[in-house]
Amino acid sequence: KQEVTQIPAALSVPEGENLVLNCSFTDSAIYNLQWFRQDPGKGLTSLLLIQSSQREQTSGRLNASLDKSSGRSTLYIAASQPGDSATYLCAVTLSGNTPLVFGKGTRLSVIA
Amino acid sequence: DADVTQTPRNRITKTGKRIMLECSQTKGHDRMYWYRQDPGLGLQLIYYSFDVKDINKGEISDGYSVSRQAQAKFSLSLESAIPNQTALYFCATSDSVVNTGELFFGEGSRLTVL
C-alpha cells in the first residue's frame, strides 16, 4: 500500500527566506506526483504536477523536484512571502487509473 | 462560477439523519471523487467514479453511498449520520482523455453531526 509522508508537519519562517518542503513515498513506481496548496477552510489548488518521466517542474517562485529511485520529492519556495502561508500537500498515484494518495501536509507560516 | 461546485457548503445535522452532499462540475471531466478531510489526518478517499456507470469504493467507504446521476454530477450520501462523520468533504474531478491524473477540487462541504 502506497504511503505518503510529509516532513515537517509545520514550519514557521521569516519573510524572504528560501525554504524546502519534503515529501516521501513508499512505492517508487509512481505515475505522477502533485503538490497542492490549501488555505484554511478552503479547497485544494494544484500547484505543480510532475510526471514520472520528469525530474522537476517550475512555476514562478515554486520548484518541485522528483527522485523516484529514492521515493522523494521536494517543493522549493523562493523568497517566501506572508501570502505563501498555507498548508501544502503532496499526493502520488501509481497509474493513470488509480486515485491519488495524499500526505498529511505541511502547515507553513511566513512571518512578516 | 467555480468549475467544481459543492452544495451545501456548511451543514449541521443530528445523529441518525440522512444527509446528501452534491457535486457538479463544468470542466467536462469524466472522473469524479469524494474525499474526507479530518484535522491532522490528511485526505482520505471515500468513493470514486470513472464514468456514469462506474462506482468504486475508496479506503473509507463504510457508512457512505454515492450516485453518479450524470457525467457532471456526483452525490455523496450518509444514510444515518453519526458524530464521527463530522469532517470537511471535498469533491474532485480529473480528465482521463488528458490522463495526467491532475485533480481539480471544489471548495468543500463542512458537515457537523451532533
Contacts between the chains, C-beta under 8 A, distances in Angstrom:
chain1	res1	chain2	res2	distance
A	31	B	101	6.1
A	32	B	100	6.5
A	32	B	101	4.9
A	32	B	102	8.0
A	34	B	101	7.4
A	34	B	102	6.6
A	34	B	103	6.8
A	36	B	103	8.0
A	36	B	105	7.9
A	41	B	88	7.6
A	41	B	108	7.3
A	41	B	110	7.5
A	42	B	107	6.3
A	42	B	108	6.9
A	43	B	4	7.9
A	43	B	90	6.2
A	43	B	105	4.2
A	43	B	106	5.6
A	43	B	107	4.5
A	43	B	108	5.3
A	44	B	43	7.9
A	44	B	90	7.1
A	44	B	92	7.8
A	44	B	103	7.6
A	44	B	105	4.4
A	45	B	105	7.5
A	46	B	102	5.9
A	46	B	103	6.6
A	46	B	104	6.9
A	49	B	100	6.0
A	49	B	101	7.4
A	49	B	102	5.1
A	51	B	100	7.0
A	89	B	42	7.1
A	89	B	43	7.3
A	91	B	43	7.9
A	91	B	103	7.6
A	93	B	101	5.0
A	96	B	96	7.3
A	96	B	99	4.7
A	96	B	101	6.0
A	97	B	50	7.3
A	97	B	96	8.0
A	99	B	33	6.2
A	99	B	45	5.3
A	99	B	48	5.3
A	99	B	58	6.9
A	100	B	101	7.0
A	100	B	103	6.0
A	102	B	35	8.0
A	102	B	42	4.8
A	102	B	43	4.3
A	103	B	42	6.1
A	104	B	40	6.6
A	104	B	41	6.6
A	104	B	42	3.9
A	105	B	42	6.3
